[in-house]
Amino acid sequence: MNIHPRRDAALSEAVERYIAKRPKTLELHGRAKEVMPGGNTRTVLYHPPFPVRVETAEGARITDVDGNQYIDFLGEYSAGIYGHSHPRIKQAMAEALETGLNIGAHHHREVAFAETVSRRFNLDLVRFCNSGTEANMMALAAARCFTKRKKIMAFHGGYHGGTLYFTHGASPVNAPYDVVLAPFNDCEGTRQILEKEADLAAVIIEPMQGGGGCIPAGREFLAKLREETRNRGILLIFDEVMTSRLGPNGLSAILGIEPDLKTLGKYIGGGMSFGAFGGRRDIMIQFDPSRPDALPHAGTFNNNTLTMTVGQVAMTEVFTPEACVELNARGDKLRNDINDLFMRYQAPMKATGLGSMIAIHPVGGKIRSVEDADQADARLRQLLYLDLLEQGIYIADRGFIALSLMVSDEDCSKLLAAMERFVDGRKDELSLSDA
C-alpha cells in the first residue's frame, strides 16, 4: 500500500464517526465475540472496525440496531433479488407451512419446480441441493466420474463457494481437488495449460466473476474455451449461481455458449436455501437411483417444501422473464451513469459488471482480471463504503452492488448522488499524489 497520509487520516476520521453512531452495534459485537470467532459466522459479512447488524428489513430498506436506515443495494450478494418481505413470497411461505416443511418423501411441488428450472435454464436433467457450494461440488464430482479423470481447471479470481475459493489463489479451506489455475480472460495462456494437462475432467468458470469483482469473461474467451474443452473431451461447467439472474435464461443464453453442466443457486429458491446442478442427460443420468451403478447424492433438505414452493412462485410469478429484463436494464443504466460520473470528475475509479450486478473499483484503467482489480488501494474501498453508509446507502465493503426488484429508479438516483458527493468531496484522497 502506497504512503498517503491524507487517506490514512480520512479513513481514521470515518471510522471514528462510524463507531460513534453505533453504540448498540458495538455492544452486540462484543457479545458476539464471546460465542463466535471474531463475532462472526459468515466471513464476507465482517468488516472493520465491526460490522453492521440489521434489526429490520422491508422492501429495499434496512434498519440497523442503532436505528440507522439504509437503501439496500447489496441485495444479499445477489441472492436477495426479491427485496425484503416481498408480499407474494410471504404468501408462498405460508402456503408451504400448510403443506409441511420436511416430509421425508417425494411430493408434487419438487416436480413442478424442476420443470420450471430445467426449462428456463435449458437443462436436460436437474438435481437440487442446498447451496451454490454444494451444486458446484456435485457438478465436479459428476464430471470426474463421467470422464474417469481427476484434475479440475479453475481460474484466478474465481469463486465457486466456500470450499472452491480462488479469488486470491487457492483458499486453505478448499476441498482437496487437484486444481490447475488458469489466467482469466487469457485465451492463449489458458489454451497452453489445456494442452499441457492430460488428466483434466472439467473446467469450471463463472461467465462473469462475481466475488472477483464483477469482471465479465469475454465472449471470444468463452467461445474458445468451449471449443478447446469439447475437442479434448473435457466437460465445461458454467457456474451461474450468480450470473443466471442476468438474463431470462441465464448469461450463457445471452452469450449463445452452452456448457455441458450449469450450476445454480441463491435467488432461484425465492430467498430460501437453494442450489441446483444440471445439464446434459448422459452426464446427469449417473444420479438415477434405479441404476445399479448410480452415483449417490444425499441431502436432507434437497426437496424441502419451503424452497420448492417459494422457488416455484418466485420464478413463475415474481422474477418473470419480463421482470428480469427490466431489472437488468436498470442496472446497466446505473453502471453507465456511475462511469459517466467518474469520467466527469476525472476520478480514478471504475464500475464493472453486467446488468443488475455492479462492482465499484477505486482504480483507473481497464479491469479484465482480478489482478487488475487488486491495484486498488484498500483504504479507498473502505472509505467509499463508510461514506456511503453515512449517506444511507448500503453496499458490500468490497464495492459490490446487486439490485433487487424493490430498488427503484429514485433509489438509483440517490446512490448516484451519494457517489458524486464522494468523488467531489474526496478529491484529495483520490489523488494519486499526497502533495
N, C-alpha and C positions, 0 to 999 in steps of 0.2 A: 504494500500500500504506500503510495507516494506521500511525502510530507506536505501537509496542507493544514496549517493551524486554524484557518477560518472554518474549515469543515469540522475539525475537532471541536472547536468552540460552539459552533452552531448546533452540532449533534448533542453536545453536553447540555446545552440550554433546552433543547427539545425534549430530551429525556427527563430533565427536572420538571418541566411542565406536565409531561405525561404522568409522572408519579404523583404530583401534587393533586391532579384531578381525579385520582383513583384510589382513595384510601381503603375502600371496601375490597377492591380487586387485590390490593397488596396484602391485606389481611387474609383473604381467601387463598392467595398463592402460598402464604406461609403455612397454612393448614394443609394445603395440597402436598407440599414438600415433605410433610411428616409421613405420608402414606403412599406416595408415588415418587419414583425417581425424578428429581427436578420439578415435582408437582405436575407431571405430565404423563399421559398415556397414549399420545399421538404426536410424534416428534414434530411434524410440519406445523403444528399449531403454536409451537413455542417461539417466542422472540424476546430479546432482552428489552428492558430490564425485567419484565414479567408480562405474560400475555393477557390480552383482553379476555374477560369472562362474561358471557352473554347471559342475561336474565330472561328476556322475552324476545320473540321474533314474530313479525306479522307482515305478510306481503313482501315488500322489498326493504323493510325497516327492521333493524335490530337495536336493542337497548341493553347496555351493559349493567352490571350490578351496582354501579355508581350513578346510574340514570343518564349516562351519555348516549345519545341516539345517533345512528349512522344509517346511510343508504348502503345496502349490502351489494357491493359489486364483486364480491368474491364468489358467490354462488356455490358454496361448499366445494370449491376446487373443481367445478364443472358438474358435480353430482346434483346440485340444488337448482335444477333448471326450472322447477315449478314455483320457486319462491317459497315463502313460509306460510304454512296453513292454508294452502290453496283449497277453496271450498269443495271442489269436486274430488280432490284427493282425500280430504277428510271424510267425505261421504263414502268413498270406496273403502276406506279403512273400517268404517262402521259396518259395511256390508260383509267384510271379511271376518270381523269379530262374530257376526251372527252365524257364520259357517263353522267356525272352529279353526284355530290357528295351526296346530300341529297334530295331524290326524293319523300319521303313520300309514298312509295308504295313497294310492293314486286317486286323482279326482279330476273333474272335467275342466276346472279352471287352468290347470297346467297345460292341457291340450290346446285350449283357445289361445293362451299366451304364447305357446310355442309356435302355433300357426302364424300369429301376428309377427313375432320376432323373425322367424325364418323368411317370411315373405318380404318384410321390409328391408332386410339386410342381405337378401339373396344367399341364403344358406340352404343347402340340401337337407342337412340334419343339424339339430342343435341340442346342446346339453346345458342345463342350468347349474349354477353353483352360487356362492355367497359373496364373491368379490371379484374385482378385476385381477387381483393377485392370483386367486385360485384359477380363474379362467386361463391365464397365461401359463401357469404351472401345468395344467391339464392339457393345454394345446401342445406344449413342448413334449410332454410325455407321449401324447398321441403320435407326434411326428417321429420321435425316436423309435417307438415300437413299429411304426409303419415302414420306416426306411431301414430299420436294423442298423442305424448309425448312432453315434453317441454325442458328437460335438454340436454346439449351438453357436451361431453368429448373432451378436447384438451390436449396437452402435454406441460410440462415445456420446454421452448426453442423454441416452435412452432411459426411460423409467417404465418398468413393467410390473410394478408392485413392490411391496416391502421386502420381498426375497429375490427380486430381479432388478436391482438398482444400479444404474451405470452413469448417473448424472455427472459424477466426478470420478470416473473409474469404477471398478467393481467394489460394491459395498462389502465389508467384512461379515455381514449377516446374510449375504446372498445364499441361495440354495447351491449345493455343491455340484453344479453343472460344469462341464468342461466348455468354457465360453471363450470364443475368439471375438475381440472387439475390433470393429472396422470404423473408418472415418465417415461420419455422416455427410451426405451431400457430395461425396467424392467418388465419382464413377470409376475412375481408373484405379484409385487406391483400393476400393472395395473389390474390383474385378481381380486384382492381383492376389488378394487374400483368398478369394473364392477358388482361384486357380491353384493356389498352393495347398489349401486344406482339402484332404481327400475324404475325411470322415464326417462331413457336415450333414446333420439330419435336417436342420431348419435354420432359416434366417428370420428373426423377429424384429419388427420395426414399427414405430409409430409413423403414420403418414404425415403427421406434424408432431414434433416433440413437444409434450406438454410441460412436464416437470423441468425439462431442459431450457424452457424459456419461450414457448410458443414459436418454434422455428419450423416452418414448413419444409418438407422434403420436396426438392424439385421434381416435376413430373418426369423429366428426362432421366433423372437418377432412379426413380422408382420403376420406370419402364425398363431400364437397363437391368435393374435388379430382378425384375420379373423374368426377363429373357435369360439371364445367366442362371438363375435357380432352376428354371424349367429345363434348360439344356443339361444341367448337371444332376438332375434327379433330387434336388434339394427342395423341401417344402418351404413356401413363403407364407409367413404368418403376419398379418396386419393387426397390430394392437390398436383397435378402435374403441377402447374403453372410454377415451375422451372424445376422439375425433368423429365418432358416429353421429354426434349432435350437429355437425357442421353442414349436413345436407340431409334431405328427407330419407335417403337410403345410405347415408354414411359418406365419408370422404372418398373412399375407394370408388364409389359410383360416380362421383363428380370427376375424379381423375380418369375414369374409364380403365382402371387397372384392377384385375380380380386376383386376389391371393388364393392360396389353397385353403387356408383357415383364417377365420377372424375371431377376435376376442372382443367381448362387450362387457359393460358394467355401468356403475354409477347411476345416471338418471333414469335408465330404462325401467328399473323396478319402481319408479314413481316416488323415489325417496327412501325406499326400503333397502336393506342389504341385498345386493344382486350382482351376479356375474353370469356370463354365458360364453361358450365357445362352440364354434360350428364351422361348417363349410362342406367340402367335398364328401359325397356319400361314401366312397370307398375308404376314406380315412376314418370318418366318424362311425361307420358300421362296426368298427372294432369294439365299441362300447355296448353293442347289442347283447343283453344278458342271456338271450336264448341261445347264443352261440357257445359251443363247448370251450372255445379259446378266448372268450370275451375278456376285455380289459375291465378291471373293477373301477368304479367311480362312486365313492361314498360321499355323504353329506346330509346330516340330519335335516337341515333346513333348505335343501336344494329346491324342493317344490312346496315350500310353506305357503299356505293360502293367502297370507297377508301380501307377500310380494307378488304372487301370481294374480291376485285380484286387483291390487292397486296398479301394478305394472300394465295390465291389460287396459284399464281405464285411462291411465296416463298416456299410453302410446296410441290409443284409438280416438280418444275424446279431447285430450288436452294438447299434447305435443304432436299435433297432426302435421302432415307434410306442409300445409299452408302456414301453420304457426312456426314451423322450423325455418322456412324461407324468410318470413318476416323478421324473426329474431336475429338471424344471421346477417340480414341486410342492415339492421340497426347496428350490429357490431362492426360491420365493415365501415359504415359511415363514421362511427365513433373513433375507430382506429385511424382512419384518414384525417379526421378533424384534429386528433391529437398530434399526428405527424405534421400537419399544416401549422399547428401552433408552435411546435418545436422549430420548424423552419423559419417562421416569422421572427422568433426571438433568437434565432441562431444558437439554440440550446443544444449542447452535445448529448442528445437523447434520441431514442428511437422506440416506436411502438411496433411490435411484431405480432403476427398471428394470422388467423383466418376467421371470418365470421364473428361469432359470439365469444371467441376466446382470444384474449389480448395479453401481451406482456409488455411492461414498460422497462426499458433498459437505459440507465444513465450512462450511455456510451454512444459515440458518434460512429458513422460508417455503416456498411452492410453487416448484417448478422445472419450467417448461414450455418453456424455451428455453435456448440456450447463454448468452444474456445474463444470465439468472437464475443459472446455474451459475458464471459468471465473477465474481460478487460474492464468492466465497470468497477467503480470504487464502491465497496460495501457500505461505506459511510453515507454515500448519496442515496443508496437504496433505502437505508433505514430512515434517513432524513425525509425522503419523499413519503414514506409510509406514515411517519409520525405527523408530518404536516397535513397530510390528507385526513388522518384521524381527527385532528383538531378542527378541520372544516366539515366534519360529519360524513366522511367518505371512508368506507371500509373495503380495502383490497388485501391481498396477501402481502406480507412484508417483503417478499421477493419481487413484487411488482405484477403479480398475476391477477387477471380480471376474467371473470366468466359471467356473462349476463344471464339473468333469469327472465322468465316470461313476465315477471312482475315489475321489472325495471322499465320505466317509461322514457320517452324522448326528453321530457322535462328533467328526469333524473340524470340522463346523459349530459344534458346542458350544464347541470350543477357540477358534475365531475369535470367537465371541460373547463368551467370557470375556476374550479379549485386547482386544476393543473396549471392554468395560466397564472394564478396567484403564486404558485410555487416557482415557476420558471422566471417570473418577473421579480419576485422578492428574494430569490436565491441566486441572483446573477453572480455574486462574488464567490459563492460556494461552488457553483457550476463551472466557474472559470478554471481552465487548466493551470493557470498561474495563481499564486497566492500573493502576488505583488500588490 
